[in-house]
Amino acid sequence: MATDVNRMLLLGAALSALAAVLHLAVIAGGPHWYRFFGAGERMARLAEAHSPVPTMVTLGIAAVLAAWAAYAASGAGLLRSLPFTGPALVVITAVYVLRGLALAPAAVVPAMRTPFNLWSSAICLAIGVVHAIGLWQVWKRL
């Protein structure tokens, strides 16, 4: 690996790629995995009924996460520059951080204090912070 590769954005890329792969695993795992990972009973029942909806939604999420991984890898200097890398990384970082900040209402609204909300918010916030640090480090280069 080249020494000019930004490690924080590389970590962000790896985390987004891992999340994309996990979403693909949920599809393969079926209804039980949809339930376990907090997709909701409706999605699990649709998967049990062999509806294409859970697969299509989850594939869409996995595709977005894979694209985000590619943009983070591009910003890190591992891949060639993708179109609009700087603005894309700002949006990606903002989405992760804003999703992570859903942790705040969950702290005060008992109905929102589900294991899925708490874990997914904490994970998104952590990934957002990793992206923000990496983006700050490479901003002048972008």
PyMOL commands that set and color helices and strands:
alter all, ss='L'
color gray80, all
select helices_A, chain A and resi 7-29+31-36+41-48+52-76+85-100+103-108+110-112+115-141
alter helices_A, ss='H'
color red, helices_A
deselect
rebuild
show_as cartoon
